[in-house]
Amino acid sequence: MTLIAWSVVDLARIQFATTSIYHFLFVPLTLGLGPLVATMQTLWYRTRDENWLRLTKFFGTLFLINFAIGVATGLVQEFEFGMNWSVYSRFVGNVFGAPLAIEGLAAFMLESTFLGLWIFGWNRLSPRVHLATLWTAVLGTWLSGYFILVANSWMQHPVGYKIVDGQAQLTSVWALLSNGFALRAYLHTMLAGLIFGSIVMLGICCWHFLRGRDVDVFRQAAKVALIVAVPVTLLQLVVGNRFGEAVTSAQSMKIAASEAQWNTCQPCGFSAFQIGGFTKNDPTPSFSIVIPRVLSYMATGSFSGQVQGLNQLQQQEEQKYGRGVNYMPNVRTIYWSMRVMAYMGVLMFLIAALGALLYWKKRLEHARWFHRTAIVAIAFPYIAATAGWILTEMGRQPWIVQGLLLTSQANSPSVSTTWLGISLGFFVLLYVFLGVVDFVLMRRYARPGRPAPREEVPEPAVSF
Amino acid sequence: MNLQNVWFVLIGVLWTGYFVLEGFDFGVGMLLPFVGRDQRERGVMLESIGPVWDGNEVWLVVAGGATFAAFPGWYATMFSGFYIALLLILFFLIVRVVSFEWREKSDSPRWQAVWAGANTLGSVGAPLIWGIAFANLLQGVPLDSSHEFTGTFWDLFSVYSVLAGVTFVVLFAFHGAGYLTLRLTGDLCRRAAHAKWRLALPAVALGASFLIWTVSVAVDNNDKPVLTPAIPAAAAIVALVLALVFSFLHRRAWAFGLTAATIALVVATLFTSLYPRVIVSSPDFANSVTIANSASAHYTLTVLTVVAVITTPLVLLYQSWTYYVFRARVTGEEVASPTKMITQPPAGA
């Protein structure tokens, strides 16, 4: 396939996928590292233990490097709806625009302003107020996430609206804000953020253990990371599963596709792995590992629940919305993105549990094999989150707003393939460049035995 | 006044907040190579806006989000129509955002020079394109009957729109120089004052021409009576001239307050000239995007109003507090940049 063969909608979709996946590589680390850094600063404030201060500053720097790209790429997201999806924007602005505007006013302002106070306020604010600025900024990031997920969840499960003159109009802001889908998505995403924060932190601690650098300091950080990681990764498995139930009722097609379930079943086994069976013409896998009844439980909460098949759902949708449209998302992609996400989730729980066990046995600093594992595991939350968003967004196709507007009809008519080609190339080049610089900087500032600036400052009390 | 008009004014207020606040950040960025002689001095200049620039930029995020929510039609036409222009703005803003954070991350002079340069580039580029974009809203762009843009990127350039862009740049540079005279000390501060004096006349000349031309465009292209846009335009010119006078009288705070007022009045002139339209269509005037045909329904606007009434005063309060906390002039003695932060003993430790 060449670029020329792609339609405007294809290019706009590729662009949105690229920029939003990229944006979400930085956002969850901000969401998760924020409270962890604030916790360490609180511990310093309470105990006056210098190690906590060193850790606050160490992880605080990583938090800020990461935050900068999150801000820069977030702006792109806000502009992109209007730039590439003008029909969508006109259609949903009444409803979808509201949480975005509220996010800016009520959350992003808080986050940006108080983070500025925190970064520059070390010597100008009392320790108590300075600590409060960080917690306020963290509150801002968590509020921000809520409003964004309210907006996104409305695309998955529209509530509190009516259609007037071909436009969705808000009828109940409470329905919008208390959308059950949004609340579950929020919990799932915030837990993902905490997993990011704690797993990345654990990996960096293990990197220091491996090199034998500042072991005493990083043992304290590893403890914090493990205290968060173990319950959160476990809870996420439960919450992710419950979220699946919400998806089943709002977007049956997404669940059917994520299980490559072509025909309605009851009870349904969970396919843990399969080869083939991903297309309508080849619905039966040539090889599969199936765990009986588990899919019924995951999708409905009952071991004997019924899960509708893709073919049956296609018929229902055709009756509801008209023939001539394939209402199924790409089954192969959805099936695997769901598994990559879930398996990564399980793997991260096992690593966290293992780490906690080693910590308890006082062997965490010496288990070199675990250090290497934990360093590799830094990549896992990134993989899981990316897979999760691919599942969420591609699983909604062909709809841009579930049941209301098709993606193929939502793009900007005034934007040509040329413009889209230019902007796509532009974003890819810019983002690759930003990514490389960010990676180099993060690595440099996370590295064990980073050049100690003790000579730089006369009072070496807290230097690194 | 109905809610649609209230929101038209509020969008104007949000853009005013953005241009007044980020205006001096842009100005500081533009003046880095001229006022700062070495990387240390440029670091001090950047420190003067370090704690506040991010909060200032959020005014853009809010303006964008509020336009999306309150006037979906305006947002959709403007953002898809001014496609390449907005892409350029994103480029300028992104390199600028990361430059703040990244410049400090290495002591290499070359690295610092690159990111100071990126900051300057972004600080010139973004207001230039914003000026061009806003001029086009008023001057008129080709739209079809469903309000979709039918022109090309090059249609956005005219003598008037480019004048608008250049005016934004010079006005912000003047505004930023005024800010620096309030925030720096010693030789650096003197050089900022010199820069301000040099910029004063060009700013007045460009500002006045742009404002007068704007009134004439409003009359010709948007069917406005002369008086309505002429009042804020005249007030803007008066403020700008007074800013020049106070600059030369060494009344720094007054001069800065007056450049802020000028920028606010320029936005007021543009919005008054646009009313009741938000994007003028030319040549098919009937296809213009208006407040009425692009606004959200009453319920959405009510929700937004409640949120704005509660949060805006809070935002103003805590942002003002930030300026109060960092009111001391920056000297470069105590560079509290994020990297240096790591090496610094905290208060009370």
Chai-1 contact restraints between the chains, C-beta under 6 A:
chainA,res_idxA,chainB,res_idxB,connection_type,confidence,min_distance_angstrom,max_distance_angstrom,comment,restraint_id
A,K57,B,I342,contact,1.0,0.0,6.0,A-B,restraint_1
A,T61,B,I342,contact,1.0,0.0,6.0,A-B,restraint_2
A,L64,B,P338,contact,1.0,0.0,6.0,A-B,restraint_3
A,A68,B,V98,contact,1.0,0.0,6.0,A-B,restraint_4
A,A68,B,E101,contact,1.0,0.0,6.0,A-B,restraint_5
A,V71,B,V97,contact,1.0,0.0,6.0,A-B,restraint_6
A,A72,B,I94,contact,1.0,0.0,6.0,A-B,restraint_7
A,A72,B,V97,contact,1.0,0.0,6.0,A-B,restraint_8
A,A72,B,V98,contact,1.0,0.0,6.0,A-B,restraint_9
A,V76,B,L90,contact,1.0,0.0,6.0,A-B,restraint_10
A,E78,B,G64,contact,1.0,0.0,6.0,A-B,restraint_11
A,F79,B,L86,contact,1.0,0.0,6.0,A-B,restraint_12
A,G82,B,Y75,contact,1.0,0.0,6.0,A-B,restraint_13
A,G82,B,A76,contact,1.0,0.0,6.0,A-B,restraint_14
A,G82,B,F79,contact,1.0,0.0,6.0,A-B,restraint_15
A,G82,B,S80,contact,1.0,0.0,6.0,A-B,restraint_16
A,M83,B,F79,contact,1.0,0.0,6.0,A-B,restraint_17
A,M83,B,S80,contact,1.0,0.0,6.0,A-B,restraint_18
A,M83,B,Y83,contact,1.0,0.0,6.0,A-B,restraint_19
A,M83,B,L86,contact,1.0,0.0,6.0,A-B,restraint_20
A,S86,B,A76,contact,1.0,0.0,6.0,A-B,restraint_21
A,S86,B,S80,contact,1.0,0.0,6.0,A-B,restraint_22
A,S89,B,P72,contact,1.0,0.0,6.0,A-B,restraint_23
A,S89,B,Y75,contact,1.0,0.0,6.0,A-B,restraint_24
A,S89,B,A76,contact,1.0,0.0,6.0,A-B,restraint_25
A,R90,B,P72,contact,1.0,0.0,6.0,A-B,restraint_26
A,R90,B,G73,contact,1.0,0.0,6.0,A-B,restraint_27
A,R90,B,A76,contact,1.0,0.0,6.0,A-B,restraint_28
A,G93,B,F68,contact,1.0,0.0,6.0,A-B,restraint_29
A,G93,B,P72,contact,1.0,0.0,6.0,A-B,restraint_30
A,N94,B,S296,contact,1.0,0.0,6.0,A-B,restraint_31
A,N94,B,A297,contact,1.0,0.0,6.0,A-B,restraint_32
A,N94,B,T300,contact,1.0,0.0,6.0,A-B,restraint_33
A,G97,B,F68,contact,1.0,0.0,6.0,A-B,restraint_34
A,G97,B,A69,contact,1.0,0.0,6.0,A-B,restraint_35
A,A98,B,A69,contact,1.0,0.0,6.0,A-B,restraint_36
A,A98,B,T300,contact,1.0,0.0,6.0,A-B,restraint_37
A,A98,B,V303,contact,1.0,0.0,6.0,A-B,restraint_38
A,L100,B,G65,contact,1.0,0.0,6.0,A-B,restraint_39
A,L100,B,F68,contact,1.0,0.0,6.0,A-B,restraint_40
A,A101,B,G65,contact,1.0,0.0,6.0,A-B,restraint_41
A,A101,B,A66,contact,1.0,0.0,6.0,A-B,restraint_42
A,A101,B,A69,contact,1.0,0.0,6.0,A-B,restraint_43
A,I102,B,V307,contact,1.0,0.0,6.0,A-B,restraint_44
A,G104,B,V61,contact,1.0,0.0,6.0,A-B,restraint_45
A,G104,B,V62,contact,1.0,0.0,6.0,A-B,restraint_46
A,G104,B,G65,contact,1.0,0.0,6.0,A-B,restraint_47
A,L105,B,V62,contact,1.0,0.0,6.0,A-B,restraint_48
A,L105,B,T311,contact,1.0,0.0,6.0,A-B,restraint_49
A,A106,B,T311,contact,1.0,0.0,6.0,A-B,restraint_50
A,F108,B,V58,contact,1.0,0.0,6.0,A-B,restraint_51
A,F108,B,V61,contact,1.0,0.0,6.0,A-B,restraint_52
A,M109,B,V58,contact,1.0,0.0,6.0,A-B,restraint_53
A,M109,B,V315,contact,1.0,0.0,6.0,A-B,restraint_54
A,S112,B,D54,contact,1.0,0.0,6.0,A-B,restraint_55
A,S112,B,G55,contact,1.0,0.0,6.0,A-B,restraint_56
A,S112,B,V58,contact,1.0,0.0,6.0,A-B,restraint_57
A,T113,B,G55,contact,1.0,0.0,6.0,A-B,restraint_58
A,T113,B,Y318,contact,1.0,0.0,6.0,A-B,restraint_59
A,T113,B,Q319,contact,1.0,0.0,6.0,A-B,restraint_60
A,T113,B,T322,contact,1.0,0.0,6.0,A-B,restraint_61
A,G116,B,P51,contact,1.0,0.0,6.0,A-B,restraint_62
A,G116,B,V52,contact,1.0,0.0,6.0,A-B,restraint_63
A,G116,B,D54,contact,1.0,0.0,6.0,A-B,restraint_64
A,G116,B,G55,contact,1.0,0.0,6.0,A-B,restraint_65
A,L117,B,T322,contact,1.0,0.0,6.0,A-B,restraint_66
A,I119,B,P338,contact,1.0,0.0,6.0,A-B,restraint_67
A,F120,B,G50,contact,1.0,0.0,6.0,A-B,restraint_68
A,F120,B,P51,contact,1.0,0.0,6.0,A-B,restraint_69
A,F120,B,A336,contact,1.0,0.0,6.0,A-B,restraint_70
A,W122,B,M341,contact,1.0,0.0,6.0,A-B,restraint_71
A,W122,B,P346,contact,1.0,0.0,6.0,A-B,restraint_72
A,N123,B,A347,contact,1.0,0.0,6.0,A-B,restraint_73
A,R124,B,V325,contact,1.0,0.0,6.0,A-B,restraint_74
A,P127,B,G348,contact,1.0,0.0,6.0,A-B,restraint_75
A,Q169,B,A297,contact,1.0,0.0,6.0,A-B,restraint_76
A,L170,B,Y299,contact,1.0,0.0,6.0,A-B,restraint_77
A,L170,B,T300,contact,1.0,0.0,6.0,A-B,restraint_78
A,V173,B,V303,contact,1.0,0.0,6.0,A-B,restraint_79
A,S412,B,S80,contact,1.0,0.0,6.0,A-B,restraint_80
A,P413,B,E148,contact,1.0,0.0,6.0,A-B,restraint_81
A,S414,B,S80,contact,1.0,0.0,6.0,A-B,restraint_82
A,S414,B,G81,contact,1.0,0.0,6.0,A-B,restraint_83
A,S414,B,E148,contact,1.0,0.0,6.0,A-B,restraint_84
A,S414,B,F149,contact,1.0,0.0,6.0,A-B,restraint_85
A,V415,B,S80,contact,1.0,0.0,6.0,A-B,restraint_86
A,V415,B,Y83,contact,1.0,0.0,6.0,A-B,restraint_87
A,W419,B,Y83,contact,1.0,0.0,6.0,A-B,restraint_88
A,S423,B,L87,contact,1.0,0.0,6.0,A-B,restraint_89
A,L441,B,K105,contact,1.0,0.0,6.0,A-B,restraint_90
A,P453,B,T343,contact,1.0,0.0,6.0,A-B,restraint_91
A,E456,B,T343,contact,1.0,0.0,6.0,A-B,restraint_92
A,V457,B,T343,contact,1.0,0.0,6.0,A-B,restraint_93
A,E459,B,P345,contact,1.0,0.0,6.0,A-B,restraint_94
A,A461,B,P345,contact,1.0,0.0,6.0,A-B,restraint_95
A,V462,B,P345,contact,1.0,0.0,6.0,A-B,restraint_96
A,S463,B,T343,contact,1.0,0.0,6.0,A-B,restraint_97
A,F464,B,I342,contact,1.0,0.0,6.0,A-B,restraint_98
